[in-house]
Amino acid sequence: MKENKWLQQFIWFSEGVILAAIALATLFAAFMELERIIMVQVVDLSDLFLLFIYAEVLGMVGIFYRDKRIPVTLPIIIAITALTRMIVMQSKEMDAFVVLGEAGAILVLSVAAYIMSMKDKISLELIKLRKEARENKEWDLSDQIRDESISKVKTEFDGMVGRPSTPYAMSG
């Protein structure tokens, strides 16, 4: 068991070192981009998107150090921003179908980010319900919590796809 604890600590330490290196490299790249912008004295929309990507990467590293986890939605948002930057930079030289494909990828990533944010919201509500059940020493509430969470997920899903949450909602 001690071997696993040492291995886990090594992995956490290694992850922290790698993320620190990512943060330093991102800061270096951002400063290089800012220096280039100052030298040419022109700021394009693609430059702003690139700086925004750098800011999001730094934010993701900061969240890891604060919460010890990386929300799945942040890399998705970074990917959306990177694709948007590509469209802005290359849309004049690209085939219309390629631009449509990239726009479709942005749409798919946006839907994925929305679904993941709903999952996080529902998960946080479940954690709150479980904590309340433990505080009240009501361990038999697990079935009720499960039923409530299933009902919430169904309602959220039905709302996303535009279906009524109950069969009775269609009457009248």
N, C-alpha and C positions, 0 to 999 in steps of 0.2 A: 504494500500500500504506500510506503514511503517513496518507492521508486516512481509511482504514478504522480505523487505530489511534486516531486522534483522535476519530472518531465513537464507537468502542467505549468509550473513556475517558469521553466526555461522557455516554453512556448509563449507565455504571456510576455516575458521579457523580450524575446526575439520580435514579437509582434510590435511591441512598443518602440523598439529600436528601428524597425523597418518603417513604421509610421512617422517617426521623428525624421528619418531620412527623406521620406516623401514630403513632409512639411518643409524641410530645408530646401529640397530641390524645387518645390513649387514656389517658395519665396524667391529663390534665385531666378527662376524662369519669369516670374512676375516682374521683378526688378529689371531684368533684361528687356522685357517687352515695354515697360515704361520708359526705359532709356531709349529704345528704338523710336517710340512715339515722340519723345522730346526731340530727338535728333532730326526726324523728318518733319516734325511740326504738323502732322496730319493724324487725325483720329478717325478711323473708319469704324463702321458698325461691327465688322468682324474682330477688330481689336478689342472692342468693349465686350463682345461675347467671350473672347479668350481670357480677358481679365476676370470676367464673371466665373468662368470655369475654374480658374485658379482660386478665386475666393471660395467657391463651393468645395473644392478639394481641401482647402485649409479648414473650412467649417466642419467637414466630415472628420478630419483628424482631431479637431478640437472636441467634437461630440464623443469620439471614442475615448479620449482621455477623461472626459467628464463622466460619461455614463458606462464606460467599459463595454460598449456595443456600438455597432454601426447600423443605423436604420437602413433597410433595404431601399427605401424611396430615394435617398440621397444619390447613390450611384445612378439610379434611373434618371433623375433630374439632370445629373451631369451629362449623361448620354444624350438626353433631349437637347440640352444646350449645345453640345458638340455637333449634333446633326443639324441644328438650326444654323450654326456658324458655317458648316459646310455648304448649306444651301445658299446662304448669303454670299459666301465667297465665290462659289463656282456655278451659280445658277445661270449665268449668261453663256457660259461655254458648254453647259451640260445639255444632254437630250432631255426633252420634257418628261419622258417616262422615268428617267433616273430621278428627276426632281420629285415626281409623283411618288416614286418608291420610297424616297427618303421622307417625304411628308407622311406617307402611310406608316413608316417606321416610327415617326414621332407620335402619330395617333395611337399606335399599339402601345408604345412606352407610356403615353399619358394615361391610357386606360389601366395599364398595369400599376402605375403609381397610385392611381385613385383606389383601385382594389386593395393594394397593400396598405394604404392609409386607413381604409375601412377596417381591414383586418387588425391593424394596430389599435384602432379605436375600440373595437369589440373586445380585443384581448385585454386592454386596460380596464374595461368595464367588468370583465370576468375576474380579474385580479382584485378589483374593488369589492365585488360581491363575495368572493372567497374570504377576503380579509374580514369583512363584516360578519360572515358566518363563523369564522374562528373566534372573533372577539366576543360574539354572543354565545359561544360554546354550542352552536347548533350545527353539529357535524352532519346531521341528516338532511341538510339543505342541498347536498350535492346534486340530487336529482332535479330539484327545482332550479338550481343554477344552470344545469345542463339544458333543461327545457327552455328557460328564458333565453339562453345564448343561442340555441337553435332557432327560436322564434325571431330573435333580432337579426340573425344572419339571413334568414329567409326573407324578412321584411326588407332589409337592405338590398339583397339581391333582386327581389321583385321590383324595388324602386329603381335599380340601375337599369333593368331591362324593360321597364315600363309596364310591368304586369301588376294587377291588383294583388294585394297580399292575402286576400281571402276569396274563396269562390263567390261569396255573397255580395262582394263589392261590385260585381258586374251587373246585378239585377237593378232594375229601376231605371 
